[in-house]
Amino acid sequence: MAILESIRKQTTILILIIGLALFAFVISGVFTAGGLSGGKAGSSIAEINGEDLSIDDFRNQVDIASQNSGPNVSTMQTVNQVWDQEVRNTIMGQQLAHLGINIEQDQIMNYVGTIPGYAQNPQFQNENGVFDENKFRSFIADLKVNNPAQYQFWLQNEASIIQSAKQQAYFNLIKAGVGATLKEGELEYRLATDKMDIKYVHIPFTSIADSSVSVSKSEIRSYIDEHKDNFKQDAARDIQFVYFEEKPSAEDEKGVEDAINELMKERVEYNETSDTNDTIAGFKETNDMAAFLDRSSDIKFDTIYKEKNQLPTKFADTLMNLQVGEIFGPYRDGDMFKVTKMMDRKANGSVKASHILIAYKEAERADPKVTRTKEEAEVEAKRLLKEARKKDAKFVELARDNSDGPSAPNGGDLGYFQEGRMVPEFNDFAFQNPVGSIGLVETNFGFHIIKVDDKRDIVQLAELAREIEPSEKTIDGLFTEATQFEMESISSDDAFSKLAKDKKFVVRPVNKLNATDENLPGLSSQRNIVQWAFMDDTNVGDIKRFDLNSGYAVVQLTKKYDAGLMSVEDASATVLPKIRKERKAAQIISANKGKSIEEIAKENNVSSSTASALTVKSPTLPGSGSEPAVVGAAFAMKQGDTSELIEGNTGIFKITVTKKTDAPKLDNYSTYATSLKSAREGQVNTAVYNALKDNSEIEDNRAVFY
């Protein structure tokens, strides 16, 4: 509200600014109209203030966004993301066109220079690391000639950049009318620093039972009509469902475990090629582990050696203590049964080390800021080696203060590494010296003072593993169970929930589904269920079975909510407490009007209390919580004054200001005024757009197409 009030006060200035604003300017090659979309075609996914949003254009944007989002983002998530952006662009575009706001080439280029993807790209920077618009222009011109496909992609980005730049100019014009006076800065200072001590009595609303305050349906309806903006609702649906999850049975688990046990032993298999019976060694005795696991396991042979912390936590100690050739299992690890064999062990095969790198200007990958010669680097390294070997030396601090390596902020810590990961000179020192050793080596990167911090054994394991999956028998049985429940729930006179309870199935309700929702608790993404619930021919009480990737869901539509004002029944949970609070407040005030704090406390069987060092910015009363109306009243009172009865969040209050401590006066309140101005400016973009959106007529057809 403060922002809108400031805008109203500055209307004349804004009109002058907009009148003098920015002439339209189109340049060839960069920021041309060629990047803007052409005419609309096909059906519309939306109508925004009378302007159609083409489904064809929308789908193109969804396709582009999907390519950029990756496989982990669902189609509906992408649709909703593009929807928000397109609605914003349309509303803002209409506003910009209405005001005649456009921007010139230099403003667009300045805006490009604020986009990290361009501004921080070395390809577009000068020798000082600053965005160079000439390099950027040359790059786009080269794309146009030599890479038409990428140039077309740029044109799509160009349209978005122009739109964003125009919006920034629009918001900047509004921000020009937003400010804060020194007097406002002084008030902000006082609200945060003027302190008050009060004595008060608090009669909580809970002192009157809810049951004693009767509220009729007509009163709830009247309240809704008087506060329509608070009780608007979109079309929504309530459903309930029973989930038949496709998961392995105990019999399936036993079958997998038995199969694992069989693979442990040698077996005889008929060889069609040689017309003979071949003896196949089992997991225990096989001499070709890689081939055996390729043929028999869901996990292939991993030759990489592992540390203890890379093994399953529950079994790490047991696995690390196996001797070479020893076997552990079968055991269950997550959704698998496993048997593990120790293939090899390397004592101290993983080293944890720290280092201090002293680079010189000719060294590999040396920072350009390093100017020392190789000779100077060697002298410095030897000095630091002596420091590091002292009894009371703190290697972490030496590394943090002196190292030229990227690990310097971490005290030189390089973590754990296996043999061959570091350059040979570094590797040899780390693996050939005991823990605690400190030494100096030279590599292509400079001179390293190395400290060996720790060593660990590493092991090579072979895992015979089989995933525990539901059998065909289990899957068929689940389908039969789900289908029978669907048919019985449709034909039975018993309620859906009662029938499910009798069969010991869990019923899961989902309330207030929107037409564009897709995720259902416990089922994740199930767009088809939501679409069914919103079909015109789906009636309350209808039941349907849905095939899911992980089983089946039998779903019932239990309620429909029409777009518009909430019904009395739907709004009563919100309205009843509000009306009761109003009635209780009136009742308490009427019964205690004109009485002193002591009289109110005695007659209402409550105690008077005190609160100290209150500020308007921190309006919390002990035992009552946040009470801004009460503390705000105290701020406006003089020391020694007693208030009338005050309606707060949790009850009725009467207060006496026992002490007021005004904050010291400042010579200038510009710091607080500036901070207030910045805060208001920070709210402009969101507040103005939300105001425009709230006043727009938007017809949303997403659910028709997706």
C-alpha positions in Angstrom: 0.0 0.0 0.0 2.9 2.4 0.8 4.2 1.8 -2.7 0.9 2.5 -4.4 0.4 5.6 -2.2 3.8 6.9 -3.3 3.0 6.3 -6.9 -0.3 8.2 -6.6 1.6 11.1 -5.0 4.1 11.2 -7.9 1.6 10.8 -10.7 2.5 14.1 -12.4 6.2 13.3 -12.3 5.6 9.8 -13.7 3.5 11.2 -16.6 6.3 13.5 -17.5 8.9 10.7 -17.3 6.8 8.4 -19.4 6.1 11.2 -21.9 9.9 11.8 -22.3 10.7 8.0 -22.3 12.7 6.1 -24.8 11.9 6.1 -28.5 11.4 2.9 -30.4 14.6 1.8 -32.2 15.3 -1.3 -34.3 18.8 -2.4 -35.3 19.8 -4.9 -37.9 21.3 -8.3 -36.9 21.0 -7.8 -33.1 17.7 -7.0 -31.4 15.6 -7.0 -34.6 12.0 -7.6 -34.9 12.9 -10.9 -36.6 13.2 -12.5 -33.2 9.6 -11.7 -32.2 6.8 -14.2 -32.8 4.5 -13.7 -35.7 0.7 -14.0 -35.7 -1.3 -16.4 -33.6 -2.5 -19.7 -35.1 -4.8 -22.4 -33.9 -6.8 -22.6 -30.7 -6.0 -20.5 -27.7 -4.7 -21.9 -24.4 -5.7 -18.6 -22.7 -7.5 -15.3 -23.2 -5.9 -12.5 -21.2 -7.7 -9.2 -21.2 -9.3 -10.2 -24.6 -6.0 -11.2 -26.2 -5.7 -14.9 -27.3 -2.6 -16.9 -26.3 -2.0 -19.3 -29.2 -1.7 -23.0 -28.2 0.8 -23.5 -31.1 3.1 -20.7 -29.8 2.6 -22.0 -26.2 3.6 -25.6 -27.3 6.7 -24.3 -29.0 7.7 -22.6 -25.7 7.0 -25.8 -23.8 9.2 -27.8 -26.2 12.1 -25.3 -25.8 11.7 -25.3 -22.0 11.6 -29.1 -21.9 14.8 -29.3 -23.8 16.5 -27.0 -21.3 14.9 -28.6 -18.2 16.1 -32.1 -18.6 14.4 -35.5 -17.9 13.7 -35.0 -14.2 11.1 -32.2 -14.8 7.6 -33.4 -15.7 5.7 -32.1 -18.6 3.1 -30.4 -16.3 5.8 -28.7 -14.3 7.2 -27.3 -17.5 3.7 -26.3 -18.7 3.1 -24.4 -15.5 6.4 -22.7 -15.6 5.9 -21.6 -19.2 2.3 -20.5 -18.3 3.5 -18.2 -15.5 6.0 -16.7 -17.9 3.6 -16.3 -20.8 0.9 -14.7 -18.6 3.4 -12.3 -17.2 4.8 -11.4 -20.7 1.3 -10.9 -22.0 0.1 -8.7 -19.2 3.3 -6.7 -19.1 3.3 -6.4 -22.9 -0.2 -5.0 -22.8 0.8 -2.5 -20.2 4.0 -1.5 -22.1 2.0 -1.0 -25.4 -0.7 1.0 -23.6 2.0 3.4 -22.2 4.0 3.4 -25.4 7.2 2.4 -23.7 10.0 1.1 -25.9 13.8 1.1 -25.5 16.8 2.0 -27.6 19.7 -0.1 -28.6 22.1 1.1 -25.9 19.6 0.3 -23.2 19.2 -3.2 -24.5 22.9 -3.7 -24.7 23.3 -2.4 -21.2 20.7 -4.9 -20.1 22.6 -7.8 -21.9 25.6 -6.7 -19.9 23.8 -7.5 -16.7 22.9 -11.1 -17.7 25.6 -13.3 -16.1 25.6 -15.8 -19.0 26.8 -13.1 -21.3 28.6 -10.7 -18.9 30.7 -13.4 -17.3 31.6 -15.2 -20.6 35.3 -14.5 -21.3 34.4 -14.6 -25.0 32.6 -11.3 -24.6 35.0 -9.6 -22.2 37.8 -7.1 -22.9 41.3 -7.4 -21.4 40.0 -5.9 -18.1 37.3 -8.6 -17.7 34.5 -6.2 -18.6 31.6 -7.0 -20.9 32.5 -5.7 -24.4 29.4 -5.0 -26.6 31.5 -4.9 -29.8 32.7 -8.4 -29.2 29.2 -9.5 -28.5 27.9 -7.9 -31.7 30.7 -9.5 -33.7 29.8 -12.9 -32.3 26.1 -12.5 -33.3 27.1 -11.3 -36.8 29.3 -14.4 -37.2 26.5 -16.7 -36.1 24.2 -15.2 -38.7 26.7 -16.0 -41.5 28.3 -19.2 -40.3 25.8 -20.9 -38.0 22.2 -20.2 -39.0 20.7 -22.8 -36.6 22.4 -21.1 -33.6 21.4 -17.7 -35.0 17.7 -18.8 -35.0 18.1 -19.9 -31.4 19.6 -16.5 -30.6 16.6 -14.8 -32.2 14.3 -16.6 -29.7 16.5 -15.4 -26.8 16.6 -12.0 -28.3 12.8 -11.6 -28.1 12.9 -12.6 -24.4 15.8 -10.2 -23.7 13.9 -7.3 -25.4 10.8 -8.1 -23.3 12.8 -8.2 -20.1 14.6 -5.0 -20.9 11.3 -3.2 -21.6 9.9 -4.5 -18.3 13.0 -3.3 -16.4 12.6 0.1 -18.0 8.9 0.2 -17.0 9.6 -0.8 -13.4 12.5 1.7 -13.2 10.0 4.5 -14.2 7.8 3.5 -11.3 10.7 3.3 -8.9 11.5 6.8 -9.8 8.3 7.8 -8.0 9.1 5.8 -5.0 11.0 7.4 -2.1 11.2 8.0 1.6 11.6 11.3 3.4 13.9 12.0 6.3 10.8 12.2 8.5 9.8 8.7 7.4 13.4 7.6 8.1 13.1 9.1 11.6 9.9 7.2 12.2 11.5 4.0 11.0 14.4 4.6 13.4 12.0 5.3 16.3 9.8 2.2 15.6 12.9 0.0 16.0 14.6 1.8 18.9 12.0 3.6 21.1 11.4 1.2 24.1 8.3 0.9 26.3 7.6 -0.8 29.6 3.9 -1.6 30.2 1.7 -3.1 32.8 -1.3 -5.0 31.3 -4.1 -7.3 31.9 -5.1 -9.8 29.2 -8.5 -11.6 28.9 -8.0 -14.3 26.4 -10.7 -15.2 23.9 -10.5 -18.8 25.1 -12.0 -17.7 28.4 -15.4 -17.9 26.6 -16.3 -21.3 25.2 -16.9 -21.6 21.5 -20.1 -23.5 22.2 -21.6 -20.5 23.9 -21.3 -18.4 20.7 -23.9 -19.5 18.2 -23.4 -18.6 14.5 -26.1 -19.2 11.9 -25.5 -20.1 8.2 -27.0 -16.8 7.2 -24.5 -15.0 9.3 -21.7 -16.9 7.7 -23.1 -16.1 4.2 -23.3 -12.4 5.1 -19.7 -12.5 6.3 -18.6 -14.1 3.0 -20.5 -11.5 1.0 -18.9 -8.7 2.9 -15.4 -10.2 2.4 -15.7 -11.6 -1.1 -12.0 -11.1 -2.0 -11.0 -13.4 0.8 -13.3 -16.3 -0.2 -12.8 -16.6 -3.9 -12.0 -20.1 -5.1 -10.9 -21.8 -8.3 -12.7 -25.0 -9.5 -11.4 -27.9 -7.4 -12.1 -31.6 -6.6 -11.9 -33.9 -3.7 -11.0 -37.5 -4.3 -10.2 -40.6 -2.2 -8.3 -43.7 -3.4 -7.0 -47.1 -2.4 -3.5 -47.8 -3.7 -2.6 -51.4 -4.7 1.2 -51.2 -4.8 3.1 -53.6 -7.0 5.8 -54.9 -4.6 7.4 -58.3 -3.9 5.6 -60.7 -1.6 7.4 -62.7 1.1 7.3 -65.6 -1.3 9.0 -63.5 -4.0 11.8 -62.5 -1.5 12.3 -66.1 -0.5 12.6 -67.1 -4.2 15.3 -64.5 -4.9 17.3 -65.6 -1.8 17.0 -69.2 -2.9 18.2 -68.3 -6.4 21.2 -66.5 -4.9 22.1 -69.6 -2.8 21.9 -71.8 -5.8 24.4 -69.6 -7.6 26.9 -70.0 -4.8 27.3 -73.7 -5.8 28.7 -75.3 -8.9 26.0 -76.6 -11.3 25.8 -78.7 -14.5 24.4 -77.1 -17.6 23.8 -78.7 -21.0 25.8 -77.1 -23.8 23.9 -77.3 -27.1 27.0 -76.5 -29.2 29.1 -79.4 -27.9 26.2 -81.6 -27.0 27.8 -82.1 -23.5 27.0 -81.3 -19.9 29.3 -78.5 -18.7 30.2 -78.0 -15.0 29.8 -74.3 -14.2 31.7 -73.1 -11.1 29.6 -71.2 -8.5 30.3 -67.8 -7.1 32.6 -69.3 -4.4 34.9 -71.0 -6.8 34.7 -69.2 -10.1 38.1 -68.2 -11.7 36.5 -65.6 -14.0 34.5 -63.4 -11.7 33.7 -60.7 -14.4 32.2 -63.3 -16.7 30.3 -65.0 -13.9 28.7 -61.7 -12.7 27.9 -60.6 -16.3 25.9 -63.8 -16.7 24.4 -64.2 -13.2 24.2 -60.9 -11.3 22.3 -57.6 -11.6 25.5 -55.8 -10.6 28.6 -56.3 -12.8 32.1 -56.8 -11.4 33.5 -53.4 -10.2 37.3 -53.5 -10.3 37.6 -50.1 -8.5 38.9 -50.3 -4.9 36.7 -48.8 -2.2 37.2 -47.3 1.2 35.0 -48.2 4.2 32.9 -45.1 3.9 32.0 -46.1 0.3 30.4 -49.4 1.5 26.8 -49.9 2.8 26.9 -48.4 6.3 25.1 -51.3 7.9 27.6 -53.9 6.6 30.8 -51.8 6.2 32.5 -53.2 9.3 31.8 -56.8 8.4 32.9 -56.3 4.7 36.1 -54.6 5.6 37.1 -57.4 8.0 36.7 -60.1 5.4 39.9 -62.0 4.4 40.8 -62.2 0.7 38.7 -65.0 -0.8 36.2 -64.9 2.1 32.4 -64.6 1.5 29.7 -62.8 3.4 26.0 -63.4 2.7 23.3 -63.7 1.5 22.2 -60.5 3.0 19.5 -57.9 2.1 20.7 -54.5 1.1 17.8 -52.2 0.0 15.9 -53.9 -2.8 18.5 -56.5 -3.4 19.8 -59.8 -2.0 23.6 -59.9 -2.1 26.6 -62.1 -1.5 30.0 -60.3 -1.3 33.4 -61.8 -1.8 36.7 -60.1 -0.9 38.8 -60.2 -4.0 41.8 -58.1 -2.9 43.0 -55.6 -0.2 45.5 -52.8 -0.4 46.9 -51.7 2.9 47.1 -47.9 3.1 45.8 -47.7 -0.4 44.1 -44.4 0.2 46.0 -41.3 1.5 44.7 -38.1 3.0 47.1 -35.3 2.5 47.4 -31.5 2.8 49.8 -29.2 0.9 51.1 -25.7 0.5 51.7 -24.9 -3.2 54.3 -22.2 -3.9 54.0 -21.4 -7.6 56.2 -19.3 -9.9 55.3 -17.4 -13.0 56.5 -20.1 -15.5 54.8 -22.9 -13.6 51.9 -24.8 -15.2 48.5 -23.2 -14.5 50.1 -20.5 -12.4 47.8 -17.6 -11.5 48.7 -14.5 -13.5 49.0 -12.6 -10.2 52.0 -14.8 -9.3 55.2 -12.9 -10.3 58.0 -14.7 -8.3 60.7 -16.6 -10.2 61.4 -20.3 -9.8 64.4 -19.5 -7.6 62.4 -17.2 -5.4 59.6 -19.9 -5.1 62.2 -22.5 -4.0 63.6 -20.2 -1.3 60.0 -19.5 0.0 59.1 -23.2 -0.1 62.1 -24.2 2.0 61.3 -21.4 4.5 57.8 -22.7 4.9 59.0 -26.3 5.2 61.1 -25.3 8.2 58.0 -23.5 9.7 55.8 -26.5 9.1 58.2 -28.9 10.8 58.3 -26.9 14.0 56.7 -28.6 17.0 54.0 -26.0 17.5 53.4 -25.4 13.8 49.8 -25.1 12.5 49.9 -26.5 9.0 46.3 -25.4 8.3 47.1 -21.8 9.0 50.3 -21.9 7.0 48.5 -23.3 4.0 45.6 -20.8 4.3 47.9 -17.9 4.5 50.6 -18.9 2.0 49.4 -21.5 -0.5 48.8 -20.6 -4.2 46.7 -23.7 -4.7 42.9 -23.8 -4.8 42.8 -25.8 -1.6 44.2 -22.9 0.4 40.8 -21.8 1.8 40.5 -25.3 3.2 43.9 -25.2 4.9 45.5 -27.1 2.0 43.3 -30.2 2.6 43.2 -32.4 -0.5 41.0 -35.1 1.0 41.6 -38.9 0.4 43.0 -40.1 -2.9 44.2 -43.4 -4.3 47.5 -44.1 -6.1 47.9 -42.6 -9.5 45.5 -39.7 -8.9 48.3 -37.1 -8.2 51.3 -36.2 -10.4 54.1 -38.8 -9.9 56.4 -36.7 -7.5 53.4 -35.9 -5.3 52.0 -39.4 -5.4 55.4 -41.1 -4.5 55.9 -38.9 -1.4 52.3 -39.4 -0.2 52.4 -43.2 -0.5 56.0 -43.9 0.4 56.0 -41.9 3.7 54.2 -42.6 7.0 51.4 -40.6 8.5 52.7 -37.3 10.0 55.5 -36.9 7.4 56.2 -33.4 6.1 58.3 -32.9 3.0 59.1 -30.9 -0.1 58.6 -32.0 -3.7 58.8 -30.2 -7.0 56.2 -30.7 -9.8 55.2 -28.8 -13.0 52.9 -26.8 -10.8 55.5 -25.5 -8.4 56.9 -26.5 -5.1 54.7 -28.5 -2.7 55.1 -28.7 1.1 53.2 -32.0 1.7 51.8 -33.3 5.0 50.6 -36.9 5.1 47.5 -36.7 7.3 46.0 -40.2 7.3 46.0 -43.6 5.4 43.2 -46.1 4.9 43.0 -49.6 3.6 41.0 -50.1 0.4 39.3 -53.3 -0.8 38.1 -54.8 -4.1 34.8 -56.6 -3.7 32.7 -58.7 -6.0 28.9 -58.6 -5.4 26.5 -61.3 -6.6 23.2 -59.4 -6.5 19.7 -60.0 -7.5 16.9 -57.4 -7.4 13.9 -58.4 -5.4 11.0 -57.9 -7.8 7.4 -59.0 -7.7 6.8 -62.2 -9.6 4.3 -62.6 -12.4 2.1 -64.5 -9.9 2.2 -61.6 -7.5 1.4 -59.0 -10.3 -1.5 -61.1 -11.5 -2.9 -61.4 -8.0 -2.6 -57.6 -7.4 -4.5 -56.9 -10.7 -7.3 -59.3 -9.6 -7.5 -57.8 -6.2 -7.7 -54.2 -7.5 -10.2 -55.1 -10.2 -12.5 -57.0 -7.7 -12.4 -54.0 -5.3 -13.3 -51.6 -8.2 -16.3 -53.8 -9.2 -17.5 -54.3 -5.7 -17.2 -50.6 -4.8 -19.2 -49.7 -7.9 -22.0 -52.3 -7.3 -22.1 -52.4 -3.5 -24.6 -50.4 -1.4 -21.8 -49.9 1.2 -19.8 -46.7 1.1 -16.4 -46.8 -0.6 -14.5 -46.1 2.7 -16.5 -48.8 4.6 -15.9 -51.4 1.9 -12.2 -50.6 1.9 -12.1 -50.8 5.7 -13.8 -54.2 5.7 -11.1 -55.4 3.4 -8.4 -53.8 5.5 -7.4 -51.4 2.7 -6.1 -47.9 3.4 -8.2 -45.1 2.0 -6.3 -41.9 1.2 -8.2 -38.6 0.8 -6.9 -35.8 -1.4 -8.7 -32.5 -1.0 -9.0 -29.4 -3.2 -7.2 -30.7 -6.3 -6.8 -27.9 -9.0 -7.3 -28.6 -12.7 -3.6 -28.2 -13.4 -2.3 -30.3 -10.5 -0.5 -33.6 -11.2 1.1 -34.8 -8.0 -1.0 -36.9 -5.6 0.3 -37.7 -2.1 1.5 -41.3 -2.1 1.2 -41.6 -5.9 3.5 -38.8 -7.2 2.7 -37.7 -10.8 -0.7 -38.9 -11.9 -2.1 -36.3 -14.3 -4.6 -38.8 -15.8 -6.4 -39.1 -12.4 -6.7 -35.3 -12.1 -8.0 -35.0 -15.7 -10.6 -37.7 -15.0 -11.8 -35.9 -11.9 -12.4 -32.7 -13.9 -14.2 -34.3 -16.8 -17.7 -33.0 -17.3 -19.2 -36.5 -17.3 -17.4 -37.5 -14.1 -19.9 -37.2 -11.3 -19.5 -37.2 -7.5 -19.4 -40.8 -6.3 -18.0 -42.1 -9.6 -15.2 -44.8 -9.2 -12.5 -45.8 -11.6 -9.4 -48.0 -11.5 -6.2 -46.5 -12.9 -3.1 -48.5 -14.1 0.1 -47.0 -12.6 3.7 -47.7 -13.2 3.9 -49.3 -9.7 0.5 -50.8 -9.3 -3.1 -49.7 -9.4 -5.3 -47.0 -7.8 -9.0 -47.3 -7.4 -10.3 -43.7 -7.2 -13.6 -42.1 -6.2 -14.6 -38.5 -6.8 -16.1 -37.3 -3.5 -16.7 -33.5 -4.1 -16.8 -30.8 -6.7 -16.1 -27.1 -6.0 -17.2 -24.6 -8.6 -15.2 -21.5 -9.4 -16.4 -18.4 -7.6 -17.4 -17.7 -4.0 -17.0 -20.5 -1.5 -20.2 -22.1 -0.2 -21.1 -21.7 3.5 -20.1 -25.2 4.2 -16.6 -24.8 2.6 -15.9 -21.4 4.2 -17.3 -22.2 7.7 -14.0 -23.6 8.9 -12.4 -20.2 8.2 -15.4 -17.9 9.0 -16.6 -19.4 12.2 -13.5 -18.5 14.2 -13.5 -15.0 12.9 -17.2 -14.3 13.8 -16.7 -16.0 17.2 -13.7 -13.8 17.9 -15.7 -10.7 17.0 -18.6 -11.8 19.3 -16.2 -12.6 22.1 -14.4 -9.3 21.8 -17.6 -7.4 22.0 -18.8 -9.4 25.0 -15.5 -9.0 26.9 -15.4 -5.3 26.1 -19.0 -4.7 27.2 -18.5 -6.5 30.5 -15.2 -4.7 31.4 -15.7 -1.2 30.0 -14.6 1.6 32.4 -12.8 -0.8 34.9 -9.3 -0.5 36.0 -6.6 -3.0 35.3 -6.8 -4.3 38.9 -10.6 -4.6 38.7 -10.5 -6.4 35.4 -7.9 -8.9 36.7 -9.9 -9.6 39.9 -13.3 -10.0 38.2 -12.0 -12.2 35.3 -9.8 -14.3 37.5 -6.6 -13.4 35.6 -3.3 -11.8 36.8 -1.9 -8.5 35.6 1.5 -8.7 33.9 4.4 -6.6 32.9 6.5 -6.4 29.7 9.7 -4.4 29.3 11.8 -3.0 26.4 9.0 -3.5 23.8 9.4 -1.9 20.4 7.0 -1.6 17.6 9.3 -3.7 15.4 9.3 -6.5 18.0 5.7 -6.5 19.4 5.9 -9.8 21.4 4.2 -10.0 24.9 5.3 -12.7 27.2 2.7 -15.5 27.2 0.6 -13.8 24.5 2.8 -13.9 21.5 2.8 -11.2 18.8 0.4 -8.4 19.6 1.2 -5.5 17.2 -2.1 -3.6 18.0 -1.3 -3.5 21.7 2.3 -2.4 21.3 1.3 0.1 18.6 -1.2 1.6 21.0 1.6 1.9 23.7 3.9 3.7 21.2 1.3 6.4 20.7 0.7 6.9 24.5 2.6 9.0 27.0 4.3 7.6 30.1 1.8 7.1 32.8 -1.2 6.9 30.5 -3.7 4.1 30.6 -5.5 2.8 27.5 -9.1 1.9 26.8 -9.7 -1.8 26.1 -7.7 -3.0 23.1 -8.6 -5.9 20.8 -5.5 -8.0 20.2 -4.8 -11.2 18.3 -5.4 -13.5 21.3 -7.7 -11.5 23.5 -8.7 -8.1 25.0 -6.0 -6.0 26.7 -5.9 -2.9 28.9 -2.4 -1.4 29.4 -0.6 1.3 31.3 2.7 2.7 30.0 5.0 2.6 33.0 8.1 3.8 31.2 9.1 5.2 27.8 12.7 5.4 26.7 13.0 7.4 23.5 15.9 6.6 21.3 18.7 9.2 21.1 18.1 11.7 18.4 20.4 11.6 15.4 21.8 14.4 13.5 20.6 12.9 10.2 18.2 10.1 9.4 19.3 9.7 5.8 20.6 6.1 6.4 17.2 5.0 7.5 15.4 6.9 4.8 17.7 5.3 2.2 17.1 1.8 3.6 13.3 2.4 3.6 13.5 3.7 0.0 15.5 0.6 -1.0 13.0 -1.7 0.6 10.1 -0.1 -1.1 11.9 -0.2 -4.5 12.6 -3.9 -3.9 8.8 -4.5 -3.6 7.9 -2.6 -6.8 8.4 -5.4 -9.4 6.4 -8.0 -7.5 3.7 -5.6 -6.1 3.0 -3.9 -9.4 2.8 -7.1 -11.4 0.5 -8.7 -8.9 -1.7 -5.7 -9.0 -1.9 -5.8 -12.8 -2.5 -9.6 -12.7 -5.3 -9.3 -10.0 -7.0 -6.8 -12.2 -6.7 -8.9 -15.4 -9.3 -11.2 -16.8 -7.6 -14.5 -17.5 -9.3 -17.5 -19.0 -7.2 -20.5 -18.3 -7.5 -23.5 -20.7 -4.5 -25.4 -19.7 -6.5 -28.4 -18.5 -8.1 -28.7 -21.9 -4.8 -29.3 -23.6 -2.6 -31.0 -20.9 
